[in-house]
Amino acid sequence: MSEKVIATGVVHKTPADLAKSITSNPKALAAWEDLTPLARNEWICWTVSVKKPETRKQHVERVRAELLAGKRRPCCWIGCIHRKDKSISPSVRWALSK
């Protein structure tokens, strides 16, 4: 059985573990597909930017839960630093240097 193809972000493709979590709930999938590519990109980057596997698992689960709660972007996060179309702001540069 092949995995369902879902929308991606601006820079990041939707990883399999996140796609599986989102597609397991029709409401979460509808919320995901309703996001802009930039918002999806931020959720994906927020999920894949962690270092520990257990943290990534928590982020994957949290994306689905927050989509179901109506959230459209990850809260209190500096944003995707992988975008080449936008320079990193001075405040984010400062945070990354710490």
C-alpha positions as CSV (number, residue, x, y, z in Angstrom):
1,M,0.0,0.0,0.0
2,S,1.5,3.3,-1.0
3,E,1.4,6.4,1.2
4,K,-0.9,9.2,0.4
5,V,0.8,12.2,-1.2
6,I,0.1,15.4,0.6
7,A,1.0,19.0,0.1
8,T,4.5,20.2,0.8
9,G,6.2,23.4,2.0
10,V,8.1,26.1,0.1
11,V,11.5,24.5,0.8
12,H,10.8,21.3,2.7
13,K,9.0,18.2,1.5
14,T,6.6,16.5,3.9
15,P,8.5,13.7,5.6
16,A,6.9,10.3,5.8
17,D,6.4,10.2,9.5
18,L,4.6,13.6,9.5
19,A,2.5,12.7,6.4
20,K,1.4,9.4,8.1
21,S,0.4,11.3,11.3
22,I,-1.5,13.9,9.4
23,T,-3.3,11.5,7.0
24,S,-4.4,9.3,9.9
25,N,-7.0,11.9,10.7
26,P,-9.3,13.4,8.0
27,K,-9.8,16.7,9.9
28,A,-6.0,17.1,10.4
29,L,-5.5,16.4,6.7
30,A,-8.1,18.9,5.7
31,A,-6.5,21.5,8.0
32,W,-3.0,20.7,6.5
33,E,-4.2,21.1,2.9
34,D,-5.9,24.4,3.9
35,L,-2.5,25.9,5.0
36,T,-0.4,28.0,2.7
37,P,2.8,26.4,1.4
38,L,4.8,28.8,3.7
39,A,2.8,27.7,6.8
40,R,3.3,24.0,5.9
41,N,7.0,24.7,5.4
42,E,7.3,26.1,8.9
43,W,5.5,23.1,10.5
44,I,7.8,20.7,8.5
45,C,11.0,22.7,9.4
46,W,9.9,22.8,13.0
47,T,9.5,19.1,13.0
48,V,12.7,18.1,11.2
49,S,15.0,20.6,12.9
50,V,15.2,18.8,16.2
51,K,18.1,16.6,17.1
52,K,16.7,13.8,19.2
53,P,14.3,11.1,17.7
54,E,12.0,11.3,20.8
55,T,11.7,15.1,20.3
56,R,10.9,14.6,16.6
57,K,8.2,12.1,17.5
58,Q,6.7,14.6,20.0
59,H,6.7,17.3,17.3
60,V,5.1,15.0,14.7
61,E,2.3,14.3,17.2
62,R,2.0,17.9,18.2
63,V,1.6,19.1,14.6
64,R,-1.5,16.9,14.2
65,A,-2.9,17.9,17.6
66,E,-2.4,21.6,16.9
67,L,-3.9,21.4,13.4
68,L,-7.0,19.8,15.0
69,A,-7.0,22.7,17.5
70,G,-7.1,25.2,14.6
71,K,-3.5,26.4,14.8
72,R,-1.9,27.4,11.5
73,R,1.8,27.9,12.4
74,P,4.1,26.7,15.2
75,C,4.1,29.1,18.1
76,C,7.2,30.7,19.6
77,W,9.5,29.5,16.9
78,I,12.1,31.5,14.9
79,G,11.0,30.2,11.5
80,C,12.6,28.2,8.8
81,I,16.3,29.1,8.4
82,H,16.6,27.0,5.2
83,R,14.7,29.5,2.9
84,K,17.0,31.0,0.3
85,D,14.5,33.6,-0.8
86,K,14.6,35.5,2.5
87,S,17.5,36.6,4.6
88,I,17.7,35.8,8.2
89,S,16.6,38.7,10.4
90,P,19.0,40.3,12.9
91,S,16.9,39.0,15.8
92,V,17.0,35.4,14.5
93,R,20.7,35.7,13.7
94,W,21.3,36.8,17.4
95,A,19.2,33.9,18.7
96,L,21.1,31.4,16.5
97,S,24.4,32.7,17.8
98,K,23.6,31.8,21.4
